[in-house]
Amino acid sequence: MNPEDIVWRILDRLQESKEIFASCLEGLHPVKDKELIDAITEIEQLTQTQINICRRIQRRMRMS
């Protein structure tokens, strides 16, 4: 497996996680589940940061 494949697989899994987070948020009550919503939102933001890092890595690999 080459580095491009590895990054692609990581991105795929991270995107899958974001979709799971979004579906989990749909069923939560905005007031009763506020702490859980806040936690999931924070995890979603961290996941997006990881996606951005992986995309940066992809661009660097393409340039070299």
Distance bins in CASP14 RR format, pairs under 12 A and 6 or more apart:
PFRMAT RR
TARGET T0000
AUTHOR 0000-0000-0000
RMODE 2
METHOD distances of the structure
MODEL  1
1 7 0 0 0 0 0 1 0 0 0 0 0
1 8 0 0 0 0 1 0 0 0 0 0 0
1 9 0 0 0 0 1 0 0 0 0 0 0
1 10 0 0 0 0 0 1 0 0 0 0 0
2 8 0 0 0 0 1 0 0 0 0 0 0
2 9 0 0 0 0 0 1 0 0 0 0 0
2 61 0 0 0 0 1 0 0 0 0 0 0
3 9 0 0 0 0 0 1 0 0 0 0 0
3 10 0 0 0 0 0 1 0 0 0 0 0
3 54 0 0 0 0 0 1 0 0 0 0 0
3 57 0 0 0 0 1 0 0 0 0 0 0
3 58 0 0 0 0 1 0 0 0 0 0 0
3 60 0 0 0 0 0 1 0 0 0 0 0
3 61 1 0 0 1 0 0 0 0 0 0 0
3 62 0 0 0 0 0 1 0 0 0 0 0
3 64 0 0 0 0 0 1 0 0 0 0 0
4 10 0 0 0 0 0 1 0 0 0 0 0
4 11 0 0 0 0 0 1 0 0 0 0 0
4 54 0 0 0 0 0 1 0 0 0 0 0
4 57 0 0 0 0 1 0 0 0 0 0 0
4 58 1 0 0 1 0 0 0 0 0 0 0
4 59 0 0 0 0 0 1 0 0 0 0 0
4 60 0 0 0 0 0 1 0 0 0 0 0
4 61 1 0 0 1 0 0 0 0 0 0 0
4 62 0 0 0 0 1 0 0 0 0 0 0
4 64 0 0 0 0 0 1 0 0 0 0 0
5 11 0 0 0 0 0 1 0 0 0 0 0
5 12 0 0 0 0 0 1 0 0 0 0 0
5 58 0 0 0 0 0 1 0 0 0 0 0
5 61 0 0 0 0 0 1 0 0 0 0 0
6 12 0 0 0 0 0 1 0 0 0 0 0
6 13 0 0 0 0 0 1 0 0 0 0 0
6 54 0 0 0 0 1 0 0 0 0 0 0
6 57 0 0 0 0 1 0 0 0 0 0 0
6 58 0 0 0 0 0 1 0 0 0 0 0
6 61 0 0 0 0 0 1 0 0 0 0 0
7 13 0 0 0 0 0 1 0 0 0 0 0
7 14 0 0 0 0 0 1 0 0 0 0 0
7 50 0 0 0 0 0 1 0 0 0 0 0
7 51 0 0 0 0 0 1 0 0 0 0 0
7 53 0 0 0 0 1 0 0 0 0 0 0
7 54 1 0 1 0 0 0 0 0 0 0 0
7 55 0 0 0 0 1 0 0 0 0 0 0
7 56 0 0 0 0 0 1 0 0 0 0 0
7 57 1 0 1 0 0 0 0 0 0 0 0
7 58 1 0 1 0 0 0 0 0 0 0 0
7 59 0 0 0 0 0 1 0 0 0 0 0
7 60 0 0 0 0 0 1 0 0 0 0 0
7 61 1 0 0 1 0 0 0 0 0 0 0
7 62 0 0 0 0 0 1 0 0 0 0 0
8 14 0 0 0 0 0 1 0 0 0 0 0
8 15 0 0 0 0 0 1 0 0 0 0 0
8 54 0 0 0 0 1 0 0 0 0 0 0
8 55 0 0 0 0 0 1 0 0 0 0 0
8 57 0 0 0 0 0 1 0 0 0 0 0
8 58 0 0 0 0 1 0 0 0 0 0 0
8 61 0 0 0 0 0 1 0 0 0 0 0
9 15 0 0 0 0 0 1 0 0 0 0 0
9 16 0 0 0 0 0 1 0 0 0 0 0
9 54 0 0 0 0 1 0 0 0 0 0 0
10 16 0 0 0 0 0 1 0 0 0 0 0
10 17 0 0 0 0 0 1 0 0 0 0 0
10 47 0 0 0 0 0 1 0 0 0 0 0
10 50 1 0 0 1 0 0 0 0 0 0 0
10 51 0 0 0 0 1 0 0 0 0 0 0
10 53 0 0 0 0 1 0 0 0 0 0 0
10 54 1 0 1 0 0 0 0 0 0 0 0
10 55 0 0 0 0 0 1 0 0 0 0 0
10 57 0 0 0 0 1 0 0 0 0 0 0
10 58 0 0 0 0 0 1 0 0 0 0 0
11 17 0 0 0 0 0 1 0 0 0 0 0
11 18 0 0 0 0 0 1 0 0 0 0 0
11 47 0 0 0 0 0 1 0 0 0 0 0
11 48 0 0 0 0 0 1 0 0 0 0 0
11 50 0 0 0 0 1 0 0 0 0 0 0
11 51 1 0 0 1 0 0 0 0 0 0 0
11 52 0 0 0 0 0 1 0 0 0 0 0
11 53 0 0 0 0 0 1 0 0 0 0 0
11 54 1 0 1 0 0 0 0 0 0 0 0
11 55 1 0 0 1 0 0 0 0 0 0 0
11 56 0 0 0 0 0 1 0 0 0 0 0
11 57 0 0 0 0 1 0 0 0 0 0 0
11 58 1 0 0 1 0 0 0 0 0 0 0
12 18 0 0 0 0 0 1 0 0 0 0 0
12 19 0 0 0 0 0 1 0 0 0 0 0
12 51 0 0 0 0 0 1 0 0 0 0 0
12 54 0 0 0 0 1 0 0 0 0 0 0
13 19 0 0 0 0 0 1 0 0 0 0 0
13 20 0 0 0 0 0 1 0 0 0 0 0
13 47 0 0 0 0 1 0 0 0 0 0 0
13 50 0 0 0 0 1 0 0 0 0 0 0
13 51 0 0 0 0 0 1 0 0 0 0 0
13 54 0 0 0 0 0 1 0 0 0 0 0
14 20 0 0 0 0 0 1 0 0 0 0 0
14 21 0 0 0 0 0 1 0 0 0 0 0
14 43 0 0 0 0 0 1 0 0 0 0 0
14 44 0 0 0 0 0 1 0 0 0 0 0
14 46 0 0 0 0 1 0 0 0 0 0 0
14 47 1 0 1 0 0 0 0 0 0 0 0
14 48 0 0 0 0 1 0 0 0 0 0 0
14 49 0 0 0 0 1 0 0 0 0 0 0
14 50 1 0 1 0 0 0 0 0 0 0 0
14 51 1 0 1 0 0 0 0 0 0 0 0
14 52 0 0 0 0 1 0 0 0 0 0 0
14 53 0 0 0 0 1 0 0 0 0 0 0
14 54 1 0 0 1 0 0 0 0 0 0 0
14 55 0 0 0 0 0 1 0 0 0 0 0
15 21 0 0 0 0 0 1 0 0 0 0 0
15 22 0 0 0 0 0 1 0 0 0 0 0
15 44 0 0 0 0 0 1 0 0 0 0 0
15 47 0 0 0 0 1 0 0 0 0 0 0
15 48 0 0 0 0 0 1 0 0 0 0 0
15 50 0 0 0 0 0 1 0 0 0 0 0
15 51 1 0 0 1 0 0 0 0 0 0 0
15 54 0 0 0 0 0 1 0 0 0 0 0
15 55 0 0 0 0 0 1 0 0 0 0 0
16 22 0 0 0 0 0 1 0 0 0 0 0
16 23 0 0 0 0 0 1 0 0 0 0 0
16 47 0 0 0 0 1 0 0 0 0 0 0
16 51 0 0 0 0 0 1 0 0 0 0 0
17 23 0 0 0 0 0 1 0 0 0 0 0
17 24 0 0 0 0 0 1 0 0 0 0 0
17 40 0 0 0 0 0 1 0 0 0 0 0
17 43 0 0 0 0 1 0 0 0 0 0 0
17 44 0 0 0 0 1 0 0 0 0 0 0
17 46 0 0 0 0 1 0 0 0 0 0 0
17 47 1 0 1 0 0 0 0 0 0 0 0
17 48 0 0 0 0 0 1 0 0 0 0 0
17 50 0 0 0 0 1 0 0 0 0 0 0
17 51 0 0 0 0 1 0 0 0 0 0 0
18 24 0 0 0 0 0 1 0 0 0 0 0
18 25 0 0 0 0 0 1 0 0 0 0 0
18 40 0 0 0 0 0 1 0 0 0 0 0
18 41 0 0 0 0 0 1 0 0 0 0 0
18 43 0 0 0 0 1 0 0 0 0 0 0
18 44 1 0 0 1 0 0 0 0 0 0 0
18 45 0 0 0 0 0 1 0 0 0 0 0
18 46 0 0 0 0 0 1 0 0 0 0 0
18 47 1 0 1 0 0 0 0 0 0 0 0
18 48 1 0 0 1 0 0 0 0 0 0 0
18 49 0 0 0 0 0 1 0 0 0 0 0
18 50 0 0 0 0 1 0 0 0 0 0 0
18 51 1 0 0 1 0 0 0 0 0 0 0
19 25 0 0 0 0 0 1 0 0 0 0 0
19 26 0 0 0 0 0 1 0 0 0 0 0
19 44 0 0 0 0 0 1 0 0 0 0 0
19 47 0 0 0 0 0 1 0 0 0 0 0
20 26 0 0 0 0 0 1 0 0 0 0 0
20 40 0 0 0 0 1 0 0 0 0 0 0
20 43 0 0 0 0 0 1 0 0 0 0 0
20 44 0 0 0 0 1 0 0 0 0 0 0
20 47 0 0 0 0 1 0 0 0 0 0 0
21 27 0 0 0 0 0 1 0 0 0 0 0
21 28 0 0 0 0 0 1 0 0 0 0 0
21 36 0 0 0 0 0 1 0 0 0 0 0
21 37 0 0 0 0 0 1 0 0 0 0 0
21 39 0 0 0 0 0 1 0 0 0 0 0
21 40 1 0 1 0 0 0 0 0 0 0 0
21 41 0 0 0 0 1 0 0 0 0 0 0
21 42 0 0 0 0 0 1 0 0 0 0 0
21 43 1 0 0 1 0 0 0 0 0 0 0
21 44 1 0 1 0 0 0 0 0 0 0 0
21 45 0 0 0 0 1 0 0 0 0 0 0
21 46 0 0 0 0 0 1 0 0 0 0 0
21 47 1 0 0 1 0 0 0 0 0 0 0
21 48 0 0 0 0 0 1 0 0 0 0 0
22 28 0 0 0 0 0 1 0 0 0 0 0
22 37 0 0 0 0 0 1 0 0 0 0 0
22 40 0 0 0 0 1 0 0 0 0 0 0
22 41 0 0 0 0 0 1 0 0 0 0 0
22 43 0 0 0 0 0 1 0 0 0 0 0
22 44 1 0 0 1 0 0 0 0 0 0 0
22 47 0 0 0 0 0 1 0 0 0 0 0
22 48 0 0 0 0 0 1 0 0 0 0 0
23 40 0 0 0 0 0 1 0 0 0 0 0
23 44 0 0 0 0 0 1 0 0 0 0 0
24 33 0 0 0 0 1 0 0 0 0 0 0
24 36 0 0 0 0 1 0 0 0 0 0 0
24 37 0 0 0 0 1 0 0 0 0 0 0
24 39 0 0 0 0 0 1 0 0 0 0 0
24 40 1 0 1 0 0 0 0 0 0 0 0
24 41 0 0 0 0 0 1 0 0 0 0 0
24 43 0 0 0 0 0 1 0 0 0 0 0
24 44 0 0 0 0 1 0 0 0 0 0 0
25 33 0 0 0 0 1 0 0 0 0 0 0
25 34 0 0 0 0 0 1 0 0 0 0 0
25 36 0 0 0 0 1 0 0 0 0 0 0
25 37 1 0 0 1 0 0 0 0 0 0 0
25 38 0 0 0 0 0 1 0 0 0 0 0
25 39 0 0 0 0 0 1 0 0 0 0 0
25 40 1 0 1 0 0 0 0 0 0 0 0
25 41 1 0 0 1 0 0 0 0 0 0 0
25 43 0 0 0 0 0 1 0 0 0 0 0
25 44 0 0 0 0 1 0 0 0 0 0 0
26 33 0 0 0 0 0 1 0 0 0 0 0
26 37 0 0 0 0 0 1 0 0 0 0 0
26 40 0 0 0 0 0 1 0 0 0 0 0
27 33 0 0 0 0 1 0 0 0 0 0 0
27 36 0 0 0 0 0 1 0 0 0 0 0
27 37 0 0 0 0 1 0 0 0 0 0 0
27 40 0 0 0 0 0 1 0 0 0 0 0
28 34 0 0 0 0 1 0 0 0 0 0 0
28 35 0 0 0 0 0 1 0 0 0 0 0
28 36 1 0 0 1 0 0 0 0 0 0 0
28 37 1 0 1 0 0 0 0 0 0 0 0
28 38 0 0 0 0 0 1 0 0 0 0 0
28 39 0 0 0 0 0 1 0 0 0 0 0
28 40 1 0 0 1 0 0 0 0 0 0 0
28 41 0 0 0 0 0 1 0 0 0 0 0
29 35 0 0 0 0 0 1 0 0 0 0 0
29 36 0 0 0 0 1 0 0 0 0 0 0
29 37 0 0 0 0 1 0 0 0 0 0 0
30 36 0 0 0 0 0 1 0 0 0 0 0
30 37 1 0 0 1 0 0 0 0 0 0 0
30 38 0 0 0 0 0 1 0 0 0 0 0
30 41 0 0 0 0 0 1 0 0 0 0 0
31 37 0 0 0 0 1 0 0 0 0 0 0
33 39 0 0 0 0 1 0 0 0 0 0 0
33 40 0 0 0 0 1 0 0 0 0 0 0
33 41 0 0 0 0 0 1 0 0 0 0 0
34 40 0 0 0 0 0 1 0 0 0 0 0
34 41 0 0 0 0 0 1 0 0 0 0 0
35 41 0 0 0 0 0 1 0 0 0 0 0
35 42 0 0 0 0 0 1 0 0 0 0 0
36 42 0 0 0 0 0 1 0 0 0 0 0
36 43 0 0 0 0 0 1 0 0 0 0 0
37 43 0 0 0 0 0 1 0 0 0 0 0
37 44 0 0 0 0 0 1 0 0 0 0 0
38 44 0 0 0 0 0 1 0 0 0 0 0
38 45 0 0 0 0 0 1 0 0 0 0 0
39 45 0 0 0 0 0 1 0 0 0 0 0
39 46 0 0 0 0 0 1 0 0 0 0 0
40 46 0 0 0 0 0 1 0 0 0 0 0
40 47 0 0 0 0 0 1 0 0 0 0 0
41 47 0 0 0 0 0 1 0 0 0 0 0
41 48 0 0 0 0 0 1 0 0 0 0 0
42 48 0 0 0 0 0 1 0 0 0 0 0
42 49 0 0 0 0 0 1 0 0 0 0 0
43 49 0 0 0 0 0 1 0 0 0 0 0
43 50 0 0 0 0 0 1 0 0 0 0 0
44 50 0 0 0 0 0 1 0 0 0 0 0
44 51 0 0 0 0 0 1 0 0 0 0 0
45 51 0 0 0 0 0 1 0 0 0 0 0
45 52 0 0 0 0 0 1 0 0 0 0 0
46 52 0 0 0 0 0 1 0 0 0 0 0
46 53 0 0 0 0 0 1 0 0 0 0 0
47 53 0 0 0 0 0 1 0 0 0 0 0
47 54 0 0 0 0 0 1 0 0 0 0 0
48 54 0 0 0 0 0 1 0 0 0 0 0
48 55 0 0 0 0 0 1 0 0 0 0 0
49 55 0 0 0 0 0 1 0 0 0 0 0
49 56 0 0 0 0 0 1 0 0 0 0 0
50 56 0 0 0 0 0 1 0 0 0 0 0
50 57 0 0 0 0 0 1 0 0 0 0 0
51 57 0 0 0 0 0 1 0 0 0 0 0
51 58 0 0 0 0 0 1 0 0 0 0 0
52 58 0 0 0 0 0 1 0 0 0 0 0
52 59 0 0 0 0 0 1 0 0 0 0 0
53 59 0 0 0 0 0 1 0 0 0 0 0
53 60 0 0 0 0 0 1 0 0 0 0 0
54 60 0 0 0 0 0 1 0 0 0 0 0
54 61 0 0 0 0 0 1 0 0 0 0 0
55 61 0 0 0 0 0 1 0 0 0 0 0
55 62 0 0 0 0 0 1 0 0 0 0 0
56 62 0 0 0 0 0 1 0 0 0 0 0
56 63 0 0 0 0 0 1 0 0 0 0 0
57 63 0 0 0 0 0 1 0 0 0 0 0
57 64 0 0 0 0 0 1 0 0 0 0 0
58 64 0 0 0 0 0 1 0 0 0 0 0
END
